[in-house]
């Protein structure tokens, strides 16, 4: 091209320089992405409006989802200096399972609508990268099919869609498939009013069966939990805890891991941000159980804030879904690689070499900057006309 000379960027990607300005080409291929922004761009290009709103949307005013992101952005990092960070290690373990970074793939329902391989795509990405996938009982394919086609550690997440006998059989299917733990989701006793979906007149398939899929879910109690615990010796995770009171009850009922979550703001509107709930849950648990958190975590700095405040691992949901939409398991592996780069870079800049060196002294309250949306606040240069959370 006349007037330009072809160069190579630091990442090895082609770029062009003109006399007037330096322009670095952004790769359109999410598998070649050098930032997570590129993966989000690719996901939006792949998803129609209905599926975009299913992934990006939340309940009613979407206040809970906004608060998740706002609360993360309202924490500043406090670095320490003159420390040897020539070697930084972000590895950890969760329930005895090794993890390359403290990020697990959270459960996603109806994942087969986002990528043809459904939950299998998440499992394969987790295996290739070196983390744990959580496979949902309301996603395809089955627990057994996912296990047969992937070898990495997996958690089986349960929604209750039948009586006690039905639940026993579901638990048995997780055990027989060789999963490493069971997670019961308890923050979705009823389906939230997701107004983006209502406007489209679109619902996931299980809501079209002529009956309420939450008929049994809404009847689950602590006594039901006790019965489930007796069915298996697998580590048991309670997903959707939002208060210290319920964290204490979970410990009394023998739960091994407490998963702080508000379902990404998709069910209860005007809920509290999970990173704020995390503090009281960690205090209540007092080291007696593993603690996991999700809700608005999109960047490496977000993950480290969660770890500093006492979480053992952070789950990703929307970011996982968007990466899968962008390019299946390959794009999700790339997103995890970019998260790893962000995590290790930030650890070095904070003056820590290992995750166990992080504590609450590394974060402080700060004023969050104005952002266009809850989802896209983590990606300030992404196009603003995506109909993301306003």
Secondary structure, 3 states (H helix, E strand, C coil): CCCEEEEECCCCCEEEEECCCEECCCCCCHHHCCCHHHHHHHHHHHCCHHHHHHHHCCCCCCHHHHHHHHHHHCEEECCCCCCCCCCCECCEEECCEEECCCEEECCCCCHHHCCCCCHHHHHHHHHHHCCCEEEECCCCCCHHHHHHHCCCCEEEEECCCCCHHHHHHHHHHHHHCCCCEEEEECCCCCCCCCHHHHHHCCCCHHHHCCCCCCCCHHHCCHHHHHHHHHHCCCEEEEEEECCHHHHHHHHHCCCCEEEECCHHHCCCCCCCCHHHHHHHHHHHHCCCCEEEECCCCCCHHHHHHHHHCCCCEEEECHHHHHHHHHHHHHHHHHHHHHHHHHHHHHHHHHCCCEHHHCCHHHEEECCCCCCCCCCHHHCCCCCCCCCCCC
